[in-house]
């Protein structure tokens, strides 16, 4: 696996990804349409949608994948969607628990974001994580489906993950190598500079906020060259606070989020233990298990401001 490439190589990789997606999405089709009918999402809390709770469905998290699916379903009456992601999963668990069920669903579009929980762990090896990712993508590619991979965002300015920026960068370049080997498309979160804004992150400082998920969904659709109704949303600037107020918020965050996370790690437990996928079956999108799409006014994030400071 290669490590960090020159800036011009990264720029060319992004251009190549978009060109490949444009060819897939348009082809002989009408430019307002896309070729996909069966979408399956695999991954961890990022793809499950943690940080983006649905106000109309207690306990359900919407997230970028649901937002992408609802846009793909517009004007596609036979479109169906499954989401197998479960929070807390490591890449080996995603390989062992989600790949076989995904193959059984016969998708023609697959999104996979895996390895993030491995990379953030102390002592983890991003090259080893990427080797497992390569195996997973090799298996998924036998379906003939379009496979979309995700690199990690630039975590420089995030207090909980800023120290692992170098590991994320190495893993990201490995993701591009894997994508090139298997003709996959990369959804480039590192280049999505909007994600550096504090309002893009949830109060736990680890997951994305509704605004963050909305912004990522727009990027994924743009990467696939699919027209959509998701408009850019400017975050509401956080209110100014004193140094003392910020430290109080830091203490509250540590008590409610950091300490429980550390304790789970020490006990070998995960936030996803005992949980199952939110959409294990591939179903029409606008059935009983999906919130309204953009035609029903459901395309805007429900929460524009962040409840804590970083």
Secondary structure by P-SEA (a helix, b strand, c coil): ccccccaaaaaaaaaaaaaaaaaaaccccccccccccbbbbbbccccccccccccccccccccaaaaaaaaaacccccbbbbbcccccccaaaaaaccaaaaaaacccbbbbbccccccccccccaaaaaaaaaaaaaaaaccccbbbbbbbcccccccccccaaaaaaaaaaaaaaaaaaccccccccccccccccccccccccccccaaaaaaaaaaaaaaaccccccccccccccccccaaaaaaaaaaaaaccaaaaaaaaaaccccccccccccccccccccccccccccccccccccccccccc
